[in-house]
Amino acid sequence: MIEKIFRWIGFSLGYVLITVGILCTLFILYGTQPLQLLEFPESSIAYSLVLPVIKTGVQGLIPSTISLLVGLFIFRSSIKKLTPRAVFRFPIIVFRGAKRFRNWFLEKVDYLQSESEKWKRVFQVLRSPYSLLRAMGFSPQMAASFLIAGSTVGSAVVVNEALEGRSFARGDSGIYAAPSDAPVFYDEEFNTLRVDLGTTSVGLIEVSSTTLGTAYANSTLPSNESNVIIVGGLPASSNPTFNETYLIAGTIILDRLRCQTLTIEHSKVNKLIVRGNSSDGQSFSAVPSSGIDVRMRGVNGGNRADDMISTDSYFDQLKINSAASGVNSAVDVLKLSNIYSRGGGCLISRVLAGTMEITLNEVGGDSDLATKDFQIKDTVLYKSFTNDSNYEIVTAAPAVIP
């Protein structure tokens, strides 16, 4: 190997020095004519560099000749291999050698990288209680309940160890404890986007340009669920014990949704605006009220949480709830826009809002005007109600997007 290296060093040195010797000879014989033929002006750097070589005359060839002899001496044992063919093939041989070295080097890098990823996964599994519980056969929900709800391991462990890199802003599914951008729970079998609001108010929650439910191929709703979109508070229950909650909002905007059914219930709204919607049957039974609960609203909070925005995603379900028992949560602006859903209804329940705008939505899925797919029930109280340009039209179920 060393012999080959010295041999090709000698070839390279001889190749270069022979070229230099030929050029110097031409300059000695013809003076500055080669420079003129190459159209180098006398003021150029090239002219200035070559001219001293020409002026040295034969003396300029002495160092070149000595270097050439040294190069020939280096590969004297292989002098017979110095043929015109070897000289002309030298650049090709060098290129192929460099390519072999490149491929060998990249193979080693890929191997080391794959080994690093494997070891990283091993240590993540060993240190992650969630991964160990899943490996023991527990369901995703059961594993999460052990880690989040009833153990000495806080939700931060799940975020840091099992869910690293997932984000609400990037459109990843999971259960998010607002206003955190990282989920407290995620599993590959769990494709719901769920936001659990607590005591920290949020300035803006926006979900847009999103496909939900069975509207995209190979998707299903979670088991025992009949709604694709659920927004608001939660009803009281005795098993397990849960005290009723409400979602307080300054403004709620439902814009350009495609829902099979849209239901608004158990809510109190100061200004209710329903405009430009088409539905496969509609029934508006909201009740006017002047009570304190239907007052104008806005949500402050000082250093409140950062905005939560998700767009361009696919989920089996969207939930935005006041999830802590007996604790009403607050968001200043909640906006759902350009959402295409299939396989279930859209439900807005237990909301206390300053303004609710329901505009330009398409509701329906059974082609039967008698079923009233768009309903605002009599459990909704309002201070002012704008009902403008809403039409009933026979509407089939949304198509599945491939």
N, C-alpha and C positions, 0 to 999 in steps of 0.2 A: 504494500500500500504506500509506504514512504517512498519507495523507488518510483512509483507511478507519479506521486506528487511532484518530486524533484524533476522527473522527466518532463511533465507538462509545464512546470515553471520554466524549465529551460526552453521548451518549445515557445512558450508565450514571450519570454524575453528575447529569444532570437527573432521571432516573428516581428516584434515591435521594432527592434534595433535595425533589422534589415530594411524595414520601411523607412525609418529615420535616415539611415545611411544613403538610401536611394534619393530621398528628397534633398538631403544636403549636397549630394553630388550634382543634382540638377541645378541647385542654386549657385554652386561654385562655377559650373560651366556656363550658365546663362544669366547670371546676375539677378536682377530684380524682375526679369521678364515673367517668371511664373506667377509672381504677385500681381503683375499687371494683367496677366491672362485671367487671374481669379478676381479681377476688378476690386482689389484692395486699395483704397486711397492711401496716399502717403501719411495722412494724419491718423490712420486707424490703428487700433491696438495690435491687430494681427501683423501689420506691416512692421510696427515697432519691435515686436517680439522676434520675428523671423530675421530681420535685417542684421542683428548682431551675429547670428549663426552664419550668415553668408559672409560677413566681413572676416570671420575667423579663418575662412578658407579651409585648407587641408587640416589645420589644427583642430577644427571642429569635428573631424572624423576620427581623431585619435581616441577620445573617450568612448565614442560609439563602437569603434573596432575592438577596444579592450573589453567592453561590456559584452560584445558579441562573442568574443573568445571565451569569456568566463561562462556564458550561457552554454556554449558548445561543450565546455569542459564538464559542466554539471551533468549533462546527459551523454557523456562520451561513450558509456557502456551501451547506450541504445542509439548510437549515431546512425546505424543502418536504418532505423525506423523513421529518420528524418527525410521523408520523401515529399514531393509536391502534393501528393494525395493527402498525406497526414497533415500538412500545413493548411490546406484548404478545408479539411474536415475538422480542424481544431475548434472553430466556433460552435459547430454542431455538437461535438463531443462535450464541450463545456456546458452547453445548454441542457443536454440530456442528463449530464451529471447533476446539474443544479436542480433539475426537475425531480430526479430520484431522491435527492436530499430533501426537497420540499415535501414530497409525498411521505417520506419516512418521518419527517418532523411532525407533520400534521396528524399522522396516525398515532404518534405518541401523545400528542396534545389531546386528541379525541378520546383516547383510552384513559388518560388521567382524568379528564373531565367526567367521563361516565362513572369511573370509580368514585370520584368525589361526590357525585350526586347520590350514588348508592349508599355511601357512608353517611351522608347528610340525612337521607331518609331513615336510616337505621336509628340515628341519634334522635331524630324528631319523634319517631314512634316510641322509643324508650322513655323520653321525657314527657310525652303528651298523654295525660290521663284519658282524654277523649279517644285518641287512637287505640289505646289499650282496651278501653271498654267496647269499642266497635269490634276489635279483633276477638274479644271474648264472646261475641254474639249478641250483644245488646242492640236494640233498635236505635236509630239516630235520635228519636225523641227521648227514649229512656236514658241514653248516654248524656244528652244535653241536660236533662232534668237532674241527674246526679251531680253534674258539674256546676250548674247555674243555680238551681233552686234549693237544694237541700244538703249541700256538702260544705266542707271547709275550703274547697277550691273555688275561687272567685271566677266570674265571667272573663276577667282579663286573661286568665290562663288559657281559656279556650281561644280567645282572640289571638294571643301571642304565639301559641304553640300549634294550633290546628288550622287557623284561618288566616295566616299571614299572607298579606298581599291582596285580599279581597276588599272591595270598596263599593259603597253605595253610588258614588259619583261615576264609577266605571260601569255601572249597570249590572253588578253581580247580585245574584239572589242571596237570600239569607234572612235571618231575624236581626233587625237593627234596633238597638236601644237608643232612640233619638236623644241627643243629636250626634252620636258617634257615627263616623263614616265607615267603621269596620263592624262586621256582623258579630253578634255574640253566639250565633249558631249557624252552621252550614253543613250540608251533606250532599253528595252527588245525586242522591235520590230526592232531594228537597229543592224544588225550583220555585218556591214562593218568595215574593218580595213582601216582607212584613216589617212595618215600622211600629214599634211600641213606644208611644209617647208617655213621658212621665211629668215630673215637676218642672223641668227646664223648658221654657218656652222656645219656640223655633220661629225664625223670621219668615222663611219660605220653604215649603215642601212642594216640589214640582216633579211630576212623572209625565213624560211626553214621548210621542213617537214609539209606542210600545205595543207589542202583540201579546194577548193574554188568553188563558184557558186552553181550549182545544182548537184555537184558530190557526195554529201551526202544526205541521205534521208530527205525528208520534207523541203528542202531548196529552195529558189528562189532568183533571182537577184533583186536588188532594182528596183522600177518602172522607166520606161523610160531609162533603161540602157541596152546596148548590149555587153559590154565588162566586163570580169571577172577581168582582171588585167589592170590597167591604170597607167603608169609611165611617168613622164616628166613635161613639162610646160603646160600652158593653152593658147588657142587661144584668140585673142582679140574679144570683143563683144561690142555691143552698148546698149544692154538692158538686164541686167544693164551694165553700162560702165565698161569695164575691159581691161586693156592694156596687150598685149601679154607677156608671161613669158617663161623662159627657166630653165631647171634643169641642173646645171653645175656639172660634176662629173669627178673625176680622173679616176676611173675604174667602169664600169658597167658589172656585170656578170649575165648572164641568163643560168643556168645550170640545166639540167634534169627537164625541165618543160613539163607538158602535157597540151597542148593548142589545142582547136579546130581550131583557126587561130592565127597566130603570124604576126603582122605588125609593121615595123619600118619605121617612116616617119618624115619629117621636122626636121632632126637632122644633126649635124656636128661632125664627129669622126676622130681623128687622126689615130688610128690603129683599124680597123674593122676586127675581127676574127670570121669567121663562119665555124665551124668544127663539123663533126660527127652527123649532124642532119638528121632526117628522116621526110618527110612531104608528105601530100596528095596533091602534086603539089607545085612547088616553082617558084618564080620569083624574081631575084636579079637585080635591075636596079640602084643601087647606082652609083653616079657620082664622078670621081676623081677630086680633087681640091688641090691647093697649097696655098689657101688663109689663112689669119691670123686666121680665126675662126676654122680651123681644126688643130691647133697646139697641141703639147703635153700638157697635163694638170695634175695638182695635186692640191688638196685643203688643204690649211693650216688653219690659223685662230688663232694661239697661244693657248690660253685656250679655245679651241672650246668645243662643247657639248660632253657629254658622248655618247658612242655607243648605238644604239637602236637595240635590237635583239629580235625577236619573233620566236618561234618554236612550233611545235606539236599542231596546232590549226585548227579550222574550221571557215570559214568566207563566207559570200555570195559574197563579193567583196573585192579586194585589190586596194587601190589608194595611190600613193605617188606623190604629186604634189607640184609645186611652186605656192602657192595659193594666194599670195598678189599681187594685181594689179601692173604691171610694175616692180616687184622686182624679179630678178633672185635669186634662192637659190642654195646652194652648199652642196655637200656631197662627201667625198673623195672616199669611196668605197660603192657602192650599189650592194648587192648580193641577188638574188632570186634563190633558189635552192630546188630541190625535191618538187615541187608544182604540185598537181593534180587538174585540173580544168575542168569544164563542164558547158555548157549553154551559153557561150559567148566567145569572142575572147580575146587575149592578145595584148595590144597596148603600144608601146613605141614611144612617140612623143615629139618633141621640147626638145631635149637633146643636150648639148654640152659636149662631153666626150673626155678624153685623149685616153682611150682604152675601146672598147666594145667587150666582149667575149660572143658569142652565141654558146654554145657547148652541144652536146648530148641531144638535146631536141626532143620530139615527137610531131608533129603538124598534125592535120587533124581531120575531123569529118563527111565528106559527101561522102566518098568513090568515089571521082571524081577528077582525076588528072587535069582536065581542069580548075578547079576553083582556083588553086594556093593559097592554104591555108597559105603558108609561103611566105610573101612578104617583100622585102627591096625596098622601092619605090625610084623613081628618085629625090625625095626631100631630100635624104640622101647624104651628101658629105663626102668624106674620103680622107686621105693622103695615106694610104696603106690598101689593102684589101686582106685578106687570105680566100680563098674559098676552103675548103679541105674536101673531103669525105662526102659530103651531098647527100642524096639519095631521090628520089621520090618513094613513095610506097602507094598503096591504103590503106586508113586508115578510119575505122569507128569511130563514136563518142565514147568518153570514157563512160565506164559503171558507173552506180550509185553505190556508196559504201553504204552498209546498215548501 
